[in-house]
């Protein structure tokens, strides 16, 4: 099970004459909030460009079940990490 420590969300909006398109993606990291934001920004740019070229992708990511479907990590707050030094230490 993949449960990153840091999460961020990024959004791109574009309005043309007929409609407004909003694409949102999450990014994650075990290193820092800044790295999670960079990851989110990269993922939203990629998804937006693909949608803009006509590919059918969801504009917003839905939470996935806890079985790790689609290879996406679980968006949950980490309260205790039992795999690091200081067993049971709050993170």
PDB file of N, CA, C and O in Angstrom:
ATOM      1  N   UNK A   1       0.850  -1.174   0.000  1.00  0.00           N
ATOM      2  CA  UNK A   1       0.000   0.000   0.000  1.00  0.00           C
ATOM      3  C   UNK A   1       0.896   1.237   0.000  1.00  0.00           C
ATOM      4  O   UNK A   1       1.836   1.332   0.789  1.00  0.00           O
ATOM      5  N   UNK A   2       0.601   2.175  -0.882  1.00  0.00           N
ATOM      6  CA  UNK A   2       1.386   3.399  -1.002  1.00  0.00           C
ATOM      7  C   UNK A   2       0.608   4.538  -0.350  1.00  0.00           C
ATOM      8  O   UNK A   2      -0.488   4.880  -0.794  1.00  0.00           O
ATOM      9  N   UNK A   3       1.180   5.133   0.716  1.00  0.00           N
ATOM     10  CA  UNK A   3       0.542   6.258   1.404  1.00  0.00           C
ATOM     11  C   UNK A   3       1.589   7.348   1.600  1.00  0.00           C
ATOM     12  O   UNK A   3       2.299   7.343   2.605  1.00  0.00           O
ATOM     13  N   UNK A   4       1.697   8.289   0.650  1.00  0.00           N
ATOM     14  CA  UNK A   4       2.710   9.339   0.753  1.00  0.00           C
ATOM     15  C   UNK A   4       2.438  10.296   1.919  1.00  0.00           C
ATOM     16  O   UNK A   4       1.307  10.436   2.383  1.00  0.00           O
ATOM     17  N   UNK A   5       3.499  10.938   2.368  1.00  0.00           N
ATOM     18  CA  UNK A   5       3.384  11.869   3.488  1.00  0.00           C
ATOM     19  C   UNK A   5       2.830  13.226   3.055  1.00  0.00           C
ATOM     20  O   UNK A   5       2.067  13.845   3.798  1.00  0.00           O
ATOM     21  N   UNK A   6       3.205  13.695   1.862  1.00  0.00           N
ATOM     22  CA  UNK A   6       2.801  15.031   1.416  1.00  0.00           C
ATOM     23  C   UNK A   6       1.922  14.957   0.175  1.00  0.00           C
ATOM     24  O   UNK A   6       2.144  14.138  -0.717  1.00  0.00           O
ATOM     25  N   UNK A   7       0.918  15.833   0.137  1.00  0.00           N
ATOM     26  CA  UNK A   7      -0.021  15.906  -0.986  1.00  0.00           C
ATOM     27  C   UNK A   7      -0.182  17.348  -1.428  1.00  0.00           C
ATOM     28  O   UNK A   7      -0.033  18.273  -0.631  1.00  0.00           O
ATOM     29  N   UNK A   8      -0.490  17.534  -2.711  1.00  0.00           N
ATOM     30  CA  UNK A   8      -0.799  18.855  -3.253  1.00  0.00           C
ATOM     31  C   UNK A   8      -1.779  18.669  -4.403  1.00  0.00           C
ATOM     32  O   UNK A   8      -1.866  17.590  -4.990  1.00  0.00           O
ATOM     33  N   UNK A   9      -2.511  19.721  -4.716  1.00  0.00           N
ATOM     34  CA  UNK A   9      -3.439  19.686  -5.840  1.00  0.00           C
ATOM     35  C   UNK A   9      -3.117  20.855  -6.761  1.00  0.00           C
ATOM     36  O   UNK A   9      -2.757  21.942  -6.310  1.00  0.00           O
ATOM     37  N   UNK A  10      -3.253  20.610  -8.063  1.00  0.00           N
ATOM     38  CA  UNK A  10      -3.010  21.654  -9.055  1.00  0.00           C
ATOM     39  C   UNK A  10      -4.186  21.690 -10.019  1.00  0.00           C
ATOM     40  O   UNK A  10      -4.843  20.678 -10.261  1.00  0.00           O
ATOM     41  N   UNK A  11      -4.439  22.883 -10.567  1.00  0.00           N
ATOM     42  CA  UNK A  11      -5.593  23.062 -11.449  1.00  0.00           C
ATOM     43  C   UNK A  11      -5.211  23.989 -12.600  1.00  0.00           C
ATOM     44  O   UNK A  11      -4.482  24.964 -12.417  1.00  0.00           O
ATOM     45  N   UNK A  12      -5.717  23.667 -13.782  1.00  0.00           N
ATOM     46  CA  UNK A  12      -5.577  24.528 -14.961  1.00  0.00           C
ATOM     47  C   UNK A  12      -6.975  24.774 -15.501  1.00  0.00           C
ATOM     48  O   UNK A  12      -7.770  23.846 -15.642  1.00  0.00           O
ATOM     49  N   UNK A  13      -7.267  26.037 -15.804  1.00  0.00           N
ATOM     50  CA  UNK A  13      -8.543  26.401 -16.411  1.00  0.00           C
ATOM     51  C   UNK A  13      -8.286  27.105 -17.736  1.00  0.00           C
ATOM     52  O   UNK A  13      -7.349  27.891 -17.870  1.00  0.00           O
ATOM     53  N   UNK A  14      -9.135  26.807 -18.705  1.00  0.00           N
ATOM     54  CA  UNK A  14      -9.038  27.455 -20.009  1.00  0.00           C
ATOM     55  C   UNK A  14     -10.455  27.717 -20.505  1.00  0.00           C
ATOM     56  O   UNK A  14     -11.310  26.832 -20.471  1.00  0.00           O
ATOM     57  N   UNK A  15     -10.689  28.924 -20.958  1.00  0.00           N
ATOM     58  CA  UNK A  15     -12.006  29.273 -21.493  1.00  0.00           C
ATOM     59  C   UNK A  15     -11.848  29.590 -22.966  1.00  0.00           C
ATOM     60  O   UNK A  15     -10.999  30.385 -23.370  1.00  0.00           O
ATOM     61  N   UNK A  16     -12.701  28.936 -23.765  1.00  0.00           N
ATOM     62  CA  UNK A  16     -12.766  29.319 -25.174  1.00  0.00           C
ATOM     63  C   UNK A  16     -14.161  29.882 -25.418  1.00  0.00           C
ATOM     64  O   UNK A  16     -14.904  30.114 -24.464  1.00  0.00           O
ATOM     65  N   UNK A  17     -14.521  30.102 -26.646  1.00  0.00           N
ATOM     66  CA  UNK A  17     -15.795  30.760 -26.943  1.00  0.00           C
ATOM     67  C   UNK A  17     -17.012  29.927 -26.523  1.00  0.00           C
ATOM     68  O   UNK A  17     -18.083  30.486 -26.285  1.00  0.00           O
ATOM     69  N   UNK A  18     -16.866  28.625 -26.429  1.00  0.00           N
ATOM     70  CA  UNK A  18     -18.014  27.771 -26.138  1.00  0.00           C
ATOM     71  C   UNK A  18     -18.079  27.258 -24.704  1.00  0.00           C
ATOM     72  O   UNK A  18     -19.172  27.008 -24.195  1.00  0.00           O
ATOM     73  N   UNK A  19     -16.950  27.097 -24.048  1.00  0.00           N
ATOM     74  CA  UNK A  19     -16.975  26.436 -22.743  1.00  0.00           C
ATOM     75  C   UNK A  19     -15.708  26.739 -21.955  1.00  0.00           C
ATOM     76  O   UNK A  19     -14.730  27.279 -22.474  1.00  0.00           O
ATOM     77  N   UNK A  20     -15.768  26.372 -20.692  1.00  0.00           N
ATOM     78  CA  UNK A  20     -14.590  26.451 -19.827  1.00  0.00           C
ATOM     79  C   UNK A  20     -14.178  25.029 -19.466  1.00  0.00           C
ATOM     80  O   UNK A  20     -15.016  24.202 -19.107  1.00  0.00           O
ATOM     81  N   UNK A  21     -12.900  24.758 -19.564  1.00  0.00           N
ATOM     82  CA  UNK A  21     -12.363  23.448 -19.214  1.00  0.00           C
ATOM     83  C   UNK A  21     -11.490  23.613 -17.981  1.00  0.00           C
ATOM     84  O   UNK A  21     -10.585  24.447 -17.963  1.00  0.00           O
ATOM     85  N   UNK A  22     -11.760  22.822 -16.952  1.00  0.00           N
ATOM     86  CA  UNK A  22     -10.940  22.810 -15.742  1.00  0.00           C
ATOM     87  C   UNK A  22     -10.421  21.400 -15.552  1.00  0.00           C
ATOM     88  O   UNK A  22     -11.190  20.439 -15.570  1.00  0.00           O
ATOM     89  N   UNK A  23      -9.113  21.277 -15.371  1.00  0.00           N
ATOM     90  CA  UNK A  23      -8.476  19.984 -15.133  1.00  0.00           C
ATOM     91  C   UNK A  23      -7.761  20.067 -13.793  1.00  0.00           C
ATOM     92  O   UNK A  23      -7.054  21.037 -13.520  1.00  0.00           O
ATOM     93  N   UNK A  24      -7.946  19.048 -12.956  1.00  0.00           N
ATOM     94  CA  UNK A  24      -7.302  18.995 -11.632  1.00  0.00           C
ATOM     95  C   UNK A  24      -6.566  17.672 -11.480  1.00  0.00           C
ATOM     96  O   UNK A  24      -7.036  16.624 -11.922  1.00  0.00           O
ATOM     97  N   UNK A  25      -5.422  17.744 -10.855  1.00  0.00           N
ATOM     98  CA  UNK A  25      -4.655  16.536 -10.552  1.00  0.00           C
ATOM     99  C   UNK A  25      -3.967  16.707  -9.199  1.00  0.00           C
ATOM    100  O   UNK A  25      -3.640  17.818  -8.780  1.00  0.00           O
ATOM    101  N   UNK A  26      -3.758  15.584  -8.536  1.00  0.00           N
ATOM    102  CA  UNK A  26      -3.020  15.553  -7.280  1.00  0.00           C
ATOM    103  C   UNK A  26      -1.583  15.143  -7.547  1.00  0.00           C
ATOM    104  O   UNK A  26      -1.292  14.431  -8.508  1.00  0.00           O
ATOM    105  N   UNK A  27      -0.693  15.602  -6.687  1.00  0.00           N
ATOM    106  CA  UNK A  27       0.695  15.174  -6.695  1.00  0.00           C
ATOM    107  C   UNK A  27       1.057  14.737  -5.293  1.00  0.00           C
ATOM    108  O   UNK A  27       0.404  15.132  -4.327  1.00  0.00           O
ATOM    109  N   UNK A  28       2.087  13.929  -5.174  1.00  0.00           N
ATOM    110  CA  UNK A  28       2.458  13.393  -3.869  1.00  0.00           C
ATOM    111  C   UNK A  28       3.964  13.260  -3.764  1.00  0.00           C
ATOM    112  O   UNK A  28       4.681  13.249  -4.764  1.00  0.00           O
ATOM    113  N   UNK A  29       4.428  13.159  -2.513  1.00  0.00           N
ATOM    114  CA  UNK A  29       5.857  13.021  -2.249  1.00  0.00           C
ATOM    115  C   UNK A  29       6.058  12.560  -0.811  1.00  0.00           C
ATOM    116  O   UNK A  29       5.249  12.846   0.071  1.00  0.00           O
ATOM    117  N   UNK A  30       7.139  11.850  -0.601  1.00  0.00           N
ATOM    118  CA  UNK A  30       7.566  11.527   0.759  1.00  0.00           C
ATOM    119  C   UNK A  30       8.693  12.456   1.196  1.00  0.00           C
ATOM    120  O   UNK A  30       9.202  12.330   2.309  1.00  0.00           O
ATOM    121  N   UNK A  31       9.091  13.394   0.322  1.00  0.00           N
ATOM    122  CA  UNK A  31      10.238  14.264   0.601  1.00  0.00           C
ATOM    123  C   UNK A  31       9.819  15.632   1.129  1.00  0.00           C
ATOM    124  O   UNK A  31      10.321  16.074   2.162  1.00  0.00           O
ATOM    125  N   UNK A  32       8.890  16.319   0.421  1.00  0.00           N
ATOM    126  CA  UNK A  32       8.515  17.668   0.847  1.00  0.00           C
ATOM    127  C   UNK A  32       7.202  18.095   0.207  1.00  0.00           C
ATOM    128  O   UNK A  32       6.784  17.534  -0.806  1.00  0.00           O
ATOM    129  N   UNK A  33       6.547  19.100   0.807  1.00  0.00           N
ATOM    130  CA  UNK A  33       5.341  19.649   0.195  1.00  0.00           C
ATOM    131  C   UNK A  33       5.642  20.289  -1.171  1.00  0.00           C
ATOM    132  O   UNK A  33       4.815  20.234  -2.081  1.00  0.00           O
ATOM    133  N   UNK A  34       6.811  20.885  -1.305  1.00  0.00           N
ATOM    134  CA  UNK A  34       7.192  21.519  -2.572  1.00  0.00           C
ATOM    135  C   UNK A  34       7.325  20.484  -3.690  1.00  0.00           C
ATOM    136  O   UNK A  34       6.914  20.731  -4.824  1.00  0.00           O
ATOM    137  N   UNK A  35       7.894  19.338  -3.368  1.00  0.00           N
ATOM    138  CA  UNK A  35       8.009  18.284  -4.377  1.00  0.00           C
ATOM    139  C   UNK A  35       6.624  17.739  -4.751  1.00  0.00           C
ATOM    140  O   UNK A  35       6.369  17.425  -5.914  1.00  0.00           O
ATOM    141  N   UNK A  36       5.741  17.629  -3.768  1.00  0.00           N
ATOM    142  CA  UNK A  36       4.372  17.195  -4.056  1.00  0.00           C
ATOM    143  C   UNK A  36       3.690  18.193  -4.987  1.00  0.00           C
ATOM    144  O   UNK A  36       2.962  17.791  -5.895  1.00  0.00           O
ATOM    145  N   UNK A  37       3.919  19.500  -4.773  1.00  0.00           N
ATOM    146  CA  UNK A  37       3.313  20.517  -5.637  1.00  0.00           C
ATOM    147  C   UNK A  37       3.885  20.444  -7.050  1.00  0.00           C
ATOM    148  O   UNK A  37       3.139  20.561  -8.022  1.00  0.00           O
ATOM    149  N   UNK A  38       5.182  20.254  -7.176  1.00  0.00           N
ATOM    150  CA  UNK A  38       5.796  20.109  -8.511  1.00  0.00           C
ATOM    151  C   UNK A  38       5.204  18.898  -9.238  1.00  0.00           C
ATOM    152  O   UNK A  38       4.910  18.960 -10.431  1.00  0.00           O
ATOM    153  N   UNK A  39       5.037  17.817  -8.512  1.00  0.00           N
ATOM    154  CA  UNK A  39       4.462  16.610  -9.099  1.00  0.00           C
ATOM    155  C   UNK A  39       3.028  16.877  -9.576  1.00  0.00           C
ATOM    156  O   UNK A  39       2.656  16.474 -10.678  1.00  0.00           O
ATOM    157  N   UNK A  40       2.227  17.556  -8.746  1.00  0.00           N
ATOM    158  CA  UNK A  40       0.850  17.896  -9.126  1.00  0.00           C
ATOM    159  C   UNK A  40       0.838  18.798 -10.356  1.00  0.00           C
ATOM    160  O   UNK A  40       0.038  18.595 -11.270  1.00  0.00           O
ATOM    161  N   UNK A  41       1.723  19.793 -10.378  1.00  0.00           N
ATOM    162  CA  UNK A  41       1.793  20.709 -11.517  1.00  0.00           C
ATOM    163  C   UNK A  41       2.162  19.975 -12.803  1.00  0.00           C
ATOM    164  O   UNK A  41       1.583  20.235 -13.858  1.00  0.00           O
ATOM    165  N   UNK A  42       3.120  19.065 -12.715  1.00  0.00           N
ATOM    166  CA  UNK A  42       3.519  18.274 -13.892  1.00  0.00           C
ATOM    167  C   UNK A  42       2.368  17.391 -14.377  1.00  0.00           C
ATOM    168  O   UNK A  42       2.105  17.305 -15.576  1.00  0.00           O
ATOM    169  N   UNK A  43       1.694  16.747 -13.446  1.00  0.00           N
ATOM    170  CA  UNK A  43       0.607  15.841 -13.816  1.00  0.00           C
ATOM    171  C   UNK A  43      -0.572  16.595 -14.428  1.00  0.00           C
ATOM    172  O   UNK A  43      -1.185  16.107 -15.378  1.00  0.00           O
ATOM    173  N   UNK A  44      -0.902  17.790 -13.895  1.00  0.00           N
ATOM    174  CA  UNK A  44      -2.038  18.528 -14.442  1.00  0.00           C
ATOM    175  C   UNK A  44      -1.699  19.080 -15.824  1.00  0.00           C
ATOM    176  O   UNK A  44      -2.560  19.097 -16.704  1.00  0.00           O
ATOM    177  N   UNK A  45      -0.455  19.534 -16.031  1.00  0.00           N
ATOM    178  CA  UNK A  45      -0.050  20.016 -17.361  1.00  0.00           C
ATOM    179  C   UNK A  45      -0.151  18.897 -18.391  1.00  0.00           C
ATOM    180  O   UNK A  45      -0.659  19.103 -19.493  1.00  0.00           O
ATOM    181  N   UNK A  46       0.331  17.719 -18.029  1.00  0.00           N
ATOM    182  CA  UNK A  46       0.281  16.572 -18.939  1.00  0.00           C
ATOM    183  C   UNK A  46      -1.170  16.209 -19.275  1.00  0.00           C
ATOM    184  O   UNK A  46      -1.511  16.019 -20.443  1.00  0.00           O
ATOM    185  N   UNK A  47      -2.019  16.113 -18.249  1.00  0.00           N
ATOM    186  CA  UNK A  47      -3.420  15.755 -18.474  1.00  0.00           C
ATOM    187  C   UNK A  47      -4.124  16.830 -19.301  1.00  0.00           C
ATOM    188  O   UNK A  47      -4.888  16.507 -20.211  1.00  0.00           O
ATOM    189  N   UNK A  48      -3.874  18.095 -18.996  1.00  0.00           N
ATOM    190  CA  UNK A  48      -4.519  19.175 -19.740  1.00  0.00           C
ATOM    191  C   UNK A  48      -4.119  19.141 -21.210  1.00  0.00           C
ATOM    192  O   UNK A  48      -4.971  19.273 -22.088  1.00  0.00           O
ATOM    193  N   UNK A  49      -2.837  18.965 -21.479  1.00  0.00           N
ATOM    194  CA  UNK A  49      -2.368  18.916 -22.872  1.00  0.00           C
ATOM    195  C   UNK A  49      -3.002  17.750 -23.625  1.00  0.00           C
ATOM    196  O   UNK A  49      -3.382  17.894 -24.787  1.00  0.00           O
ATOM    197  N   UNK A  50      -3.115  16.609 -22.974  1.00  0.00           N
ATOM    198  CA  UNK A  50      -3.728  15.439 -23.614  1.00  0.00           C
ATOM    199  C   UNK A  50      -5.212  15.679 -23.887  1.00  0.00           C
ATOM    200  O   UNK A  50      -5.711  15.314 -24.951  1.00  0.00           O
ATOM    201  N   UNK A  51      -5.920  16.290 -22.936  1.00  0.00           N
ATOM    202  CA  UNK A  51      -7.333  16.605 -23.128  1.00  0.00           C
ATOM    203  C   UNK A  51      -7.489  17.641 -24.230  1.00  0.00           C
ATOM    204  O   UNK A  51      -8.390  17.540 -25.062  1.00  0.00           O
ATOM    205  N   UNK A  52      -6.612  18.636 -24.234  1.00  0.00           N
ATOM    206  CA  UNK A  52      -6.661  19.698 -25.242  1.00  0.00           C
ATOM    207  C   UNK A  52      -6.450  19.140 -26.655  1.00  0.00           C
ATOM    208  O   UNK A  52      -6.969  19.689 -27.627  1.00  0.00           O
ATOM    209  N   UNK A  53      -5.691  18.055 -26.761  1.00  0.00           N
ATOM    210  CA  UNK A  53      -5.470  17.406 -28.060  1.00  0.00           C
ATOM    211  C   UNK A  53      -6.619  16.466 -28.439  1.00  0.00           C
ATOM    212  O   UNK A  53      -6.602  15.872 -29.517  1.00  0.00           O
ATOM    213  N   UNK A  54      -7.616  16.329 -27.558  1.00  0.00           N
ATOM    214  CA  UNK A  54      -8.792  15.526 -27.883  1.00  0.00           C
ATOM    215  C   UNK A  54      -8.882  14.184 -27.195  1.00  0.00           C
ATOM    216  O   UNK A  54      -9.840  13.443 -27.416  1.00  0.00           O
ATOM    217  N   UNK A  55      -7.900  13.848 -26.358  1.00  0.00           N
ATOM    218  CA  UNK A  55      -7.954  12.570 -25.650  1.00  0.00           C
ATOM    219  C   UNK A  55      -9.027  12.614 -24.568  1.00  0.00           C
ATOM    220  O   UNK A  55      -9.194  13.635 -23.900  1.00  0.00           O
ATOM    221  N   UNK A  56      -9.741  11.533 -24.396  1.00  0.00           N
ATOM    222  CA  UNK A  56     -10.798  11.453 -23.385  1.00  0.00           C
ATOM    223  C   UNK A  56     -10.206  11.001 -22.054  1.00  0.00           C
ATOM    224  O   UNK A  56      -9.951   9.815 -21.845  1.00  0.00           O
ATOM    225  N   UNK A  57      -9.996  11.941 -21.179  1.00  0.00           N
ATOM    226  CA  UNK A  57      -9.488  11.676 -19.832  1.00  0.00           C
ATOM    227  C   UNK A  57     -10.412  12.349 -18.829  1.00  0.00           C
ATOM    228  O   UNK A  57     -11.055  13.347 -19.155  1.00  0.00           O
ATOM    229  N   UNK A  58     -10.488  11.814 -17.608  1.00  0.00           N
ATOM    230  CA  UNK A  58     -11.274  12.507 -16.588  1.00  0.00           C
ATOM    231  C   UNK A  58     -10.621  13.848 -16.255  1.00  0.00           C
ATOM    232  O   UNK A  58      -9.396  13.959 -16.203  1.00  0.00           O
ATOM    233  N   UNK A  59     -11.439  14.839 -16.035  1.00  0.00           N
ATOM    234  CA  UNK A  59     -10.909  16.171 -15.702  1.00  0.00           C
ATOM    235  C   UNK A  59     -10.538  16.279 -14.228  1.00  0.00           C
ATOM    236  O   UNK A  59      -9.761  17.149 -13.834  1.00  0.00           O
ATOM    237  N   UNK A  60     -11.092  15.404 -13.437  1.00  0.00           N
ATOM    238  CA  UNK A  60     -10.820  15.410 -11.993  1.00  0.00           C
ATOM    239  C   UNK A  60     -10.562  13.976 -11.567  1.00  0.00           C
ATOM    240  O   UNK A  60     -11.247  13.055 -12.014  1.00  0.00           O
ATOM    241  N   UNK A  61      -9.578  13.788 -10.707  1.00  0.00           N
ATOM    242  CA  UNK A  61      -9.283  12.442 -10.212  1.00  0.00           C
ATOM    243  C   UNK A  61     -10.217  12.096  -9.058  1.00  0.00           C
ATOM    244  O   UNK A  61     -10.388  12.874  -8.119  1.00  0.00           O
ATOM    245  N   UNK A  62     -10.803  10.934  -9.148  1.00  0.00           N
ATOM    246  CA  UNK A  62     -11.643  10.452  -8.069  1.00  0.00           C
ATOM    247  C   UNK A  62     -10.777   9.647  -7.108  1.00  0.00           C
ATOM    248  O   UNK A  62      -9.756   9.080  -7.497  1.00  0.00           O
ATOM    249  N   UNK A  63     -11.199   9.608  -5.858  1.00  0.00           N
ATOM    250  CA  UNK A  63     -10.512   8.734  -4.914  1.00  0.00           C
ATOM    251  C   UNK A  63     -10.692   7.307  -5.370  1.00  0.00           C
ATOM    252  O   UNK A  63     -11.779   6.918  -5.798  1.00  0.00           O
ATOM    253  N   UNK A  64      -9.633   6.524  -5.282  1.00  0.00           N
ATOM    254  CA  UNK A  64      -9.716   5.119  -5.682  1.00  0.00           C
ATOM    255  C   UNK A  64      -9.841   4.244  -4.442  1.00  0.00           C
ATOM    256  O   UNK A  64      -9.509   4.656  -3.330  1.00  0.00           O
ATOM    257  N   UNK A  65     -10.324   3.041  -4.660  1.00  0.00           N
ATOM    258  CA  UNK A  65     -10.453   2.101  -3.549  1.00  0.00           C
ATOM    259  C   UNK A  65      -9.077   1.784  -2.969  1.00  0.00           C
ATOM    260  O   UNK A  65      -8.051   2.032  -3.604  1.00  0.00           O
ATOM    261  N   UNK A  66      -9.069   1.246  -1.784  1.00  0.00           N
ATOM    262  CA  UNK A  66      -7.827   0.965  -1.078  1.00  0.00           C
ATOM    263  C   UNK A  66      -7.054  -0.222  -1.618  1.00  0.00           C
ATOM    264  O   UNK A  66      -6.047  -0.611  -1.027  1.00  0.00           O
ATOM    265  N   UNK A  67      -7.488  -0.802  -2.709  1.00  0.00           N
ATOM    266  CA  UNK A  67      -6.738  -1.935  -3.243  1.00  0.00           C
ATOM    267  C   UNK A  67      -5.616  -1.479  -4.170  1.00  0.00           C
ATOM    268  O   UNK A  67      -4.977  -2.305  -4.821  1.00  0.00           O
ATOM    269  N   UNK A  68      -5.371  -0.167  -4.237  1.00  0.00           N
ATOM    270  CA  UNK A  68      -4.281   0.346  -5.064  1.00  0.00           C
ATOM    271  C   UNK A  68      -4.616   0.359  -6.535  1.00  0.00           C
ATOM    272  O   UNK A  68      -3.712   0.322  -7.370  1.00  0.00           O
ATOM    273  N   UNK A  69      -5.885   0.411  -6.874  1.00  0.00           N
ATOM    274  CA  UNK A  69      -6.302   0.415  -8.270  1.00  0.00           C
ATOM    275  C   UNK A  69      -5.645   1.559  -9.014  1.00  0.00           C
ATOM    276  O   UNK A  69      -5.435   2.634  -8.453  1.00  0.00           O
ATOM    277  N   UNK A  70      -5.326   1.334 -10.259  1.00  0.00           N
ATOM    278  CA  UNK A  70      -4.740   2.335 -11.150  1.00  0.00           C
ATOM    279  C   UNK A  70      -3.348   2.786 -10.731  1.00  0.00           C
ATOM    280  O   UNK A  70      -2.811   3.721 -11.325  1.00  0.00           O
ATOM    281  N   UNK A  71      -2.752   2.159  -9.739  1.00  0.00           N
ATOM    282  CA  UNK A  71      -1.403   2.514  -9.336  1.00  0.00           C
ATOM    283  C   UNK A  71      -1.279   3.850  -8.631  1.00  0.00           C
ATOM    284  O   UNK A  71      -0.167   4.337  -8.427  1.00  0.00           O
ATOM    285  N   UNK A  72      -2.404   4.459  -8.251  1.00  0.00           N
ATOM    286  CA  UNK A  72      -2.354   5.735  -7.549  1.00  0.00           C
ATOM    287  C   UNK A  72      -2.274   5.496  -6.049  1.00  0.00           C
ATOM    288  O   UNK A  72      -2.888   4.560  -5.535  1.00  0.00           O
ATOM    289  N   UNK A  73      -1.521   6.333  -5.343  1.00  0.00           N
ATOM    290  CA  UNK A  73      -1.444   6.186  -3.886  1.00  0.00           C
ATOM    291  C   UNK A  73      -2.770   6.527  -3.214  1.00  0.00           C
ATOM    292  O   UNK A  73      -3.672   7.094  -3.831  1.00  0.00           O
ATOM    293  N   UNK A  74      -2.864   6.178  -1.968  1.00  0.00           N
ATOM    294  CA  UNK A  74      -4.051   6.453  -1.172  1.00  0.00           C
ATOM    295  C   UNK A  74      -3.919   7.847  -0.568  1.00  0.00           C
ATOM    296  O   UNK A  74      -2.904   8.166   0.051  1.00  0.00           O
ATOM    297  N   UNK A  75      -4.955   8.682  -0.749  1.00  0.00           N
ATOM    298  CA  UNK A  75      -4.947  10.035  -0.185  1.00  0.00           C
ATOM    299  C   UNK A  75      -5.504   9.984   1.226  1.00  0.00           C
ATOM    300  O   UNK A  75      -6.698  10.184   1.446  1.00  0.00           O
ATOM    301  N   UNK A  76      -4.644   9.721   2.155  1.00  0.00           N
ATOM    302  CA  UNK A  76      -5.015   9.683   3.562  1.00  0.00           C
ATOM    303  C   UNK A  76      -3.915  10.351   4.374  1.00  0.00           C
ATOM    304  O   UNK A  76      -2.744  10.312   3.998  1.00  0.00           O
ATOM    305  N   UNK A  77      -4.293  10.954   5.473  1.00  0.00           N
ATOM    306  CA  UNK A  77      -3.325  11.574   6.361  1.00  0.00           C
ATOM    307  C   UNK A  77      -2.528  10.488   7.082  1.00  0.00           C
ATOM    308  O   UNK A  77      -3.093   9.518   7.588  1.00  0.00           O
ATOM    309  N   UNK A  78      -1.200  10.667   7.122  1.00  0.00           N
ATOM    310  CA  UNK A  78      -0.336   9.743   7.851  1.00  0.00           C
ATOM    311  C   UNK A  78      -0.251  10.234   9.297  1.00  0.00           C
ATOM    312  O   UNK A  78       0.241  11.329   9.569  1.00  0.00           O
ATOM    313  N   UNK A  79      -0.739   9.407  10.210  1.00  0.00           N
ATOM    314  CA  UNK A  79      -0.717   9.775  11.628  1.00  0.00           C
ATOM    315  C   UNK A  79       0.462   9.122  12.328  1.00  0.00           C
ATOM    316  O   UNK A  79       1.152   9.765  13.120  1.00  0.00           O
ATOM    317  N   UNK A  80       0.694   7.855  12.041  1.00  0.00           N
ATOM    318  CA  UNK A  80       1.802   7.112  12.636  1.00  0.00           C
ATOM    319  C   UNK A  80       2.455   6.274  11.559  1.00  0.00           C
ATOM    320  O   UNK A  80       1.781   5.654  10.737  1.00  0.00           O
ATOM    321  N   UNK A  81       3.781   6.265  11.575  1.00  0.00           N
ATOM    322  CA  UNK A  81       4.538   5.473  10.606  1.00  0.00           C
ATOM    323  C   UNK A  81       5.251   4.369  11.372  1.00  0.00           C
ATOM    324  O   UNK A  81       6.150   4.648  12.166  1.00  0.00           O
ATOM    325  N   UNK A  82       4.865   3.130  11.146  1.00  0.00           N
ATOM    326  CA  UNK A  82       5.440   2.007  11.869  1.00  0.00           C
ATOM    327  C   UNK A  82       6.665   1.437  11.183  1.00  0.00           C
ATOM    328  O   UNK A  82       7.237   0.462  11.670  1.00  0.00           O
ATOM    329  N   UNK A  83       7.087   2.015  10.060  1.00  0.00           N
ATOM    330  CA  UNK A  83       8.225   1.499   9.321  1.00  0.00           C
ATOM    331  C   UNK A  83       9.471   2.346   9.453  1.00  0.00           C
ATOM    332  O   UNK A  83      10.495   2.026   8.850  1.00  0.00           O
ATOM    333  N   UNK A  84       9.415   3.405  10.216  1.00  0.00           N
ATOM    334  CA  UNK A  84      10.579   4.279  10.336  1.00  0.00           C
ATOM    335  C   UNK A  84      11.191   4.161  11.723  1.00  0.00           C
ATOM    336  O   UNK A  84      10.557   3.644  12.643  1.00  0.00           O
ATOM    337  N   UNK A  85      12.428   4.641  11.875  1.00  0.00           N
ATOM    338  CA  UNK A  85      13.030   4.659  13.214  1.00  0.00           C
ATOM    339  C   UNK A  85      12.137   5.434  14.163  1.00  0.00           C
ATOM    340  O   UNK A  85      11.450   6.366  13.745  1.00  0.00           O
ATOM    341  N   UNK A  86      12.136   5.067  15.409  1.00  0.00           N
ATOM    342  CA  UNK A  86      11.264   5.704  16.390  1.00  0.00           C
ATOM    343  C   UNK A  86       9.849   5.155  16.255  1.00  0.00           C
ATOM    344  O   UNK A  86       8.877   5.908  16.193  1.00  0.00           O
ATOM    345  N   UNK A  87       9.754   3.846  16.212  1.00  0.00           N
ATOM    346  CA  UNK A  87       8.498   3.136  15.995  1.00  0.00           C
ATOM    347  C   UNK A  87       7.352   3.817  16.735  1.00  0.00           C
ATOM    348  O   UNK A  87       7.422   4.052  17.941  1.00  0.00           O
ATOM    349  N   UNK A  88       6.305   4.127  15.990  1.00  0.00           N
ATOM    350  CA  UNK A  88       5.144   4.743  16.595  1.00  0.00           C
ATOM    351  C   UNK A  88       5.261   6.241  16.720  1.00  0.00           C
ATOM    352  O   UNK A  88       4.366   6.882  17.272  1.00  0.00           O
ATOM    353  N   UNK A  89       6.336   6.818  16.223  1.00  0.00           N
ATOM    354  CA  UNK A  89       6.541   8.252  16.310  1.00  0.00           C
ATOM    355  C   UNK A  89       5.565   8.973  15.379  1.00  0.00           C
ATOM    356  O   UNK A  89       5.373   8.557  14.236  1.00  0.00           O
ATOM    357  N   UNK A  90       4.955  10.042  15.862  1.00  0.00           N
ATOM    358  CA  UNK A  90       4.049  10.817  15.011  1.00  0.00           C
ATOM    359  C   UNK A  90       4.833  11.489  13.915  1.00  0.00           C
ATOM    360  O   UNK A  90       5.928  12.007  14.132  1.00  0.00           O
ATOM    361  N   UNK A  91       4.247  11.472  12.719  1.00  0.00           N
ATOM    362  CA  UNK A  91       4.884  12.131  11.585  1.00  0.00           C
ATOM    363  C   UNK A  91       3.966  13.171  11.000  1.00  0.00           C
ATOM    364  O   UNK A  91       4.327  13.838  10.030  1.00  0.00           O
TER     365      UNK A  91
END
